[in-house]
């Protein structure tokens, strides 16, 4: 909890060493100051829009500043002077919230504000007196806050507000970035550019994205060889959800995959140029039990005497996978997942990875 006492001390200035967009510049910042065990730093020379500023904070183990008392309000204002700066507040689901999830109880709104939070959904100091205002996204200075001296000293990435699905964590970032920048930023944040390996995961990731204003990168590409699709994690690519425009334009320059900007194309993937404008991205992180096993199809058909390879997705990629047929007289399966039809009938093939298993029905004609 943030207390009322105040103690200031100068500490060595740190640098932000990553960028978004086409350049990566170190940001000159003022000295960090301590207040009630938290550390605060104003970034003035590399203005950023709200979400970009928050991501820069999280890269350093901090977050955009949250203000929960008059004492903290006065302290933060003493650091910023008359500058307009981002605070870590956003209007979501009809209420104002702090990025940390702290109660939004203390407020210091300028008279007449907030005036239009549906469109002006980000919080900042405005007008030179440290009063609060709701604002549209724009480039301006911001204040970073570390929750402890340990967090300030380590400055290890600390990503807030991840969402969970099937044992993994995800977060949407508005960008805009190139595909390679998105890949590198996710890696710096301790994760990877999202890999989508099942219909359920595809629906989940797609619903995270803002398809009204921009497209969204995923971690698939065929940059080295046209048509040889590779996830950034080197997972199998048995599950695919390509749209009709894949490999259809720019003389083969479209090598990097993502969702379309507009939702009219459903949840399909398209290939884009690396520098496709106005692209967001989704990062993914493994949780404590990261083994994921999925199947693109529930039933396969094979003729007697013929063979077919099972399609499945497993992560981590080095996880041992085994296969077992319920009726070897109908269909057999090799150690590599190749099914052979023996005689007419139906058999179940169990695919097992770690403690996870899925079943694919095989119909032999």
WODAMO-V991625 format. One record per pair of residues at least 12 apart in sequence whose C-alpha atoms are under 8 Angstrom apart, sorted by the first residue. I is the first residue (numbers start at 1). J is the second residue. D is the distance in Angstrom with one decimal. If there is no record, write none. Layout:
i-><I I>
j-><J J>
d-><D D>
This chain:
i-><2 2 3 4 4 4 4 5 5 6 6 6 7 7 7 8 8 8 9 9 10 10 10 10 11 11 11 12 12 13 13 13 13 14 14 15 15 15 16 16 16 18 20 20 20 20 20 21 21 21 21 21 22 22 27 27 27 28 28 28 28 29 29 29 29 29 30 30 30 35 35 37 37 37 38 38 38 38 38 39 39 39 39 39 39 40 40 40 40 40 40 41 41 41 42 42 42 42 42 42 43 43 43 43 44 44 44 45 46 46 47 47 47 47 48 48 48 48 48 49 49 49 49 50 50 50 50 50 51 51 52 52 53 54 57 57 58 58 58 58 59 59 59 59 59 59 59 60 60 60 60 61 61 61 61 61 61 61 61 61 62 62 62 62 62 62 62 62 62 63 63 63 63 63 63 64 64 64 64 64 64 64 64 65 65 65 65 65 66 66 66 66 66 66 66 67 68 68 68 68 68 69 70 73 77 77 81 82 82 82 82 83 83 83 83 84 84 84 84 84 84 84 85 85 85 85 85 85 85 86 86 86 86 86 86 86 86 87 87 87 87 87 88 89 89 89 90 90 90 91 91 91 91 92 99 99 100 100 107 108 108 109 109 109 110 110 110 113 113 113 114 114 115 116 117 117 119 119 120 120 120 120 121 121 121 122 122 122 122 123 157 157 157 158 159 165 165 166 167 167 167 167 167 167 168 168 168 168 168 169 169 169 169 170 170 170 170 170 171 171 171 172 172 172 172 172 172 173 173 173 173 174 174 174 175 175 175 175 176 176 176 176 177 177 177 177 177 177 178 178 178 178 178 179 179 179 179 180 182 182 183 183 186 186 190 191 191 191 191 192 192 192 192 192 192 193 193 193 193 193 193 193 193 194 194 194 194 194 195 195 195 195 195 195 195 196 196 197 197 197 197 197 197 198 198 198 198 198 199 199 202 203 205 206 206 211 211 211 211 212 212 212 213 213 214 214 214 214 214 214 215 215 215 215 215 215 215 215 216 216 216 216 216 216 216 216 217 217 217 217 217 217 217 217 218 218 218 218 218 219 219 219 219 220 220 220 220 221 221 221 221 222 222 223 223 226 226 233 234 235 235 235 235 235 236 236 236 236 237 238 238 238 238 239 239 239 239 239 241 241 241 242 242 242 243 243 243 243 244 245 245 246 246 246 247 253 253 254 254 254 254 255 255 255 255 256 256 256 256 257 257 257 257 258 258 258 290 290 291 291 291 291 291 291 291 292 292 292 292 292 293 293 293 293 293 293 293 293 294 294 294 294 295 295 295 295 295 296 296 296 297 297 298 298 298 299 299 299 299 300 300 300 300 301 301 301 301 302 302 302 302 302 302 303 303 303 304 304 304 304 304 304 304 305 305 305 306 306 307 307 307 307 308 308 308 309 309 309 310 310 310 314 319 319 320 320 321 321 321 321 322 322 322 322 322 323 323 323 323 323 323 323 324 324 324 325 325 325 325 326 326 326 326 327 327 327 328 328 329 329 330 330 330 330 330 330 330 331 331 331 331 331 333 341 341 342 343 343 344 344 344 345 345 345 346 346 346 346 347 347 347 348 348 348 349 349>
j-><36 68 36 36 69 71 72 35 36 34 35 36 34 35 36 33 34 35 33 34 31 32 33 34 31 32 33 31 32 29 30 31 32 29 31 27 28 29 28 56 60 56 52 175 176 177 181 175 176 177 178 181 177 178 43 45 46 43 44 45 46 41 42 43 44 45 42 43 44 72 75 147 148 149 145 146 147 148 149 145 146 147 148 149 152 65 76 143 144 145 146 143 144 145 79 80 141 142 143 144 141 142 143 144 140 141 142 141 140 141 139 140 141 142 138 139 140 141 142 137 138 139 140 86 122 137 138 139 173 174 174 175 142 88 144 145 157 158 159 160 155 156 157 158 159 188 189 155 156 157 158 146 151 152 154 155 156 157 158 159 144 145 146 147 151 152 155 157 158 88 99 100 144 145 146 86 87 88 99 142 143 144 145 87 88 143 144 145 87 88 89 98 99 100 145 106 103 104 105 106 107 106 106 130 129 130 128 127 128 129 130 125 126 128 141 124 125 126 127 128 140 141 124 125 126 140 141 142 143 122 123 124 125 140 141 142 143 123 124 125 142 143 123 122 123 124 121 122 123 117 118 121 122 121 160 161 160 161 132 131 132 131 132 133 131 132 133 132 133 134 133 134 134 134 134 135 135 136 134 135 136 137 134 135 136 134 135 136 137 135 188 189 190 189 189 201 204 292 286 287 288 289 290 292 284 285 286 287 290 284 285 286 287 194 282 283 284 285 282 283 284 208 209 280 281 282 283 280 281 282 283 279 280 281 278 279 280 281 277 278 279 280 275 277 278 279 280 281 274 275 276 277 279 217 256 274 275 274 217 281 219 232 283 284 285 283 284 285 286 219 232 233 283 284 285 217 218 219 232 281 282 283 284 218 219 282 283 284 218 219 220 231 232 233 284 218 239 237 238 239 240 294 313 239 294 295 296 313 239 296 267 267 282 259 267 260 261 262 263 261 262 263 261 262 260 261 262 278 279 280 258 259 260 261 262 278 279 280 258 259 260 261 279 280 281 282 256 257 258 259 279 280 281 282 257 258 259 281 282 231 232 257 258 232 256 257 258 255 256 257 271 255 256 255 256 252 255 317 317 313 314 315 316 317 312 313 314 317 313 296 311 312 313 295 296 311 312 313 267 268 269 268 269 270 265 268 269 270 270 270 271 269 270 271 271 272 273 271 272 273 274 271 272 273 274 271 272 273 274 269 270 271 272 270 271 272 315 316 314 315 316 319 353 354 356 313 314 315 316 356 312 313 314 315 353 356 357 358 312 313 314 358 311 312 313 358 360 311 312 313 311 360 359 360 361 360 361 362 363 360 361 362 363 362 363 364 365 340 341 362 363 364 365 341 364 365 340 341 342 343 344 364 365 340 341 342 340 341 338 339 340 341 338 339 340 337 338 339 337 338 339 353 353 354 353 354 351 352 353 354 335 337 351 352 353 335 336 337 349 350 351 352 349 350 351 347 348 349 350 347 348 349 350 346 347 348 342 347 342 343 342 343 344 345 346 347 364 343 346 347 362 364 349 364 365 364 364 365 363 364 365 363 364 365 361 362 363 364 361 362 363 360 361 362 361 362>
d-><6.5 7.5 6.1 7.3 7.9 6.3 7.8 7.7 6.1 8.0 5.2 5.5 6.3 5.5 6.5 5.9 5.0 6.1 5.6 5.8 6.3 6.3 5.6 7.6 6.2 5.7 6.8 6.3 7.1 6.7 6.5 4.8 6.3 7.2 7.9 5.8 6.5 7.1 7.9 7.4 7.4 7.8 7.6 7.4 7.4 6.2 7.3 7.8 6.4 5.1 7.2 7.7 7.5 7.7 7.2 6.3 5.7 7.0 7.4 5.9 7.5 7.0 6.0 4.8 6.5 7.1 5.7 6.7 8.0 7.8 7.8 7.3 5.7 6.7 6.8 5.6 4.9 5.0 6.8 5.5 5.0 6.8 6.8 7.0 6.8 7.6 7.9 6.7 5.5 4.6 6.5 5.6 5.1 6.6 7.1 6.8 7.4 6.0 4.5 6.3 5.6 5.5 6.2 7.5 7.7 4.7 6.9 7.4 8.0 7.1 5.2 4.3 4.7 7.4 7.1 4.3 5.4 6.7 7.9 5.6 4.8 4.3 6.5 6.7 7.1 6.1 7.0 7.4 7.3 6.9 7.8 7.1 6.9 7.6 6.0 7.9 5.6 5.2 5.4 7.4 7.7 7.0 4.5 6.6 7.5 7.4 6.2 4.5 5.6 5.3 7.3 6.9 6.2 7.2 7.7 4.7 4.9 4.5 4.6 7.6 6.1 5.3 4.6 7.2 7.5 7.6 7.3 7.8 6.9 7.2 7.4 7.8 5.6 5.4 6.7 7.3 5.7 4.4 7.4 7.1 5.8 4.9 6.0 5.3 5.1 5.6 5.5 5.0 6.3 5.3 7.1 6.3 7.6 7.7 7.7 7.3 7.9 7.2 6.9 5.2 7.8 5.7 7.5 8.0 7.9 5.7 7.2 7.4 4.0 6.5 7.3 7.6 7.6 6.2 7.5 6.7 5.1 5.1 7.1 7.0 6.9 6.7 5.5 5.4 7.5 6.1 4.7 4.5 6.8 7.9 6.2 4.3 6.6 7.1 6.4 4.5 6.6 5.5 5.0 7.2 6.7 6.7 6.8 6.1 5.1 7.9 5.6 4.7 6.0 6.3 7.3 4.8 6.5 7.8 7.3 7.6 7.1 7.9 7.9 5.7 5.6 5.6 4.3 6.1 5.0 5.4 6.2 7.5 5.8 6.9 5.8 5.3 7.0 7.1 6.1 7.7 7.9 6.5 5.2 4.3 4.3 7.6 5.9 6.0 6.3 5.5 5.2 6.3 7.0 6.2 7.7 5.6 7.2 7.6 7.3 7.6 7.7 7.7 7.2 5.8 7.8 6.6 6.0 7.7 6.9 5.8 5.0 5.3 6.8 5.6 5.0 6.5 6.9 7.8 6.7 5.6 4.5 6.4 5.6 5.5 6.8 6.6 6.6 7.6 6.0 4.4 6.6 5.8 5.4 6.0 7.9 7.4 4.4 6.6 7.1 6.1 4.4 6.7 7.1 4.8 4.9 5.4 7.7 7.7 7.1 5.9 6.6 7.9 5.5 4.9 6.6 7.6 7.0 6.4 6.7 5.3 7.1 6.9 7.5 6.3 7.1 7.9 5.4 7.6 7.2 6.3 5.4 4.6 7.4 7.7 7.2 7.6 5.5 5.4 6.7 7.8 6.0 4.7 7.0 7.4 6.1 4.7 6.1 5.3 5.2 5.7 5.1 5.0 6.4 5.4 7.1 6.4 7.4 7.6 7.6 7.6 7.9 7.2 7.7 5.4 7.5 7.4 6.2 6.0 6.4 7.0 6.2 7.8 7.9 7.4 7.3 7.1 7.8 7.6 6.4 7.2 5.0 5.1 5.7 6.5 5.6 7.1 6.4 7.4 7.6 4.4 7.3 5.8 5.7 6.6 6.8 5.4 4.9 3.8 7.3 7.0 4.9 6.1 5.2 5.2 7.0 7.3 5.3 4.5 4.9 7.2 7.9 6.1 4.1 6.5 6.6 6.1 4.6 6.8 5.9 4.9 7.6 6.6 6.7 5.5 5.4 7.0 7.9 6.5 6.3 5.4 7.8 5.5 4.5 5.9 8.0 5.2 6.8 5.1 7.1 7.9 7.6 7.8 7.0 7.1 6.9 6.6 7.6 5.6 7.6 5.8 7.2 7.7 7.3 6.9 5.5 6.1 6.6 7.8 5.4 7.9 7.5 7.4 7.7 5.4 5.8 5.4 4.7 6.2 7.5 4.9 5.4 5.7 8.0 6.5 7.8 7.9 5.4 5.5 6.9 7.6 5.8 5.3 4.3 4.3 7.3 5.8 6.0 6.0 7.1 5.1 5.2 6.2 6.1 6.4 5.6 4.4 6.0 5.6 6.5 7.4 7.1 7.1 7.1 5.4 6.0 7.6 7.5 7.0 7.4 7.6 5.4 5.1 7.4 7.3 7.2 5.5 4.6 6.8 6.8 6.4 6.9 7.3 5.8 5.2 6.7 6.9 6.4 4.5 6.2 7.1 7.8 6.6 6.2 7.9 7.6 7.4 7.3 5.0 6.2 5.6 4.6 5.8 7.4 7.3 6.4 5.1 6.3 5.8 4.8 6.0 7.3 7.5 5.9 7.3 6.4 5.1 6.3 5.8 5.5 4.9 7.5 4.4 5.2 5.5 6.9 6.2 6.2 6.4 5.3 5.9 5.7 5.7 6.6 5.5 4.4 6.6 5.7 5.3 6.6 5.9 4.3 6.0 5.5 6.1 6.9 7.4 6.4 7.1 5.9 7.0 6.9 5.6 4.7 7.6 6.5 7.8 5.9 5.2 6.7 6.5 8.0 6.3 6.6 5.6 4.8 6.4 5.5 5.2 6.9 6.7 5.8 4.6 6.5 5.7 5.3 6.4 7.9 7.9 5.3 7.2 7.9 7.9 6.2 6.8 4.9 4.9 6.4 5.9 6.6 6.3 7.0 7.2 7.9 6.4 7.5 7.3 7.6 5.6 8.0 7.4 6.4 7.4 7.6 4.9 5.0 6.0 5.3 7.0 7.1 5.6 4.6 6.2 6.0 5.2 6.7 5.8 4.6 5.9 6.3 7.0>
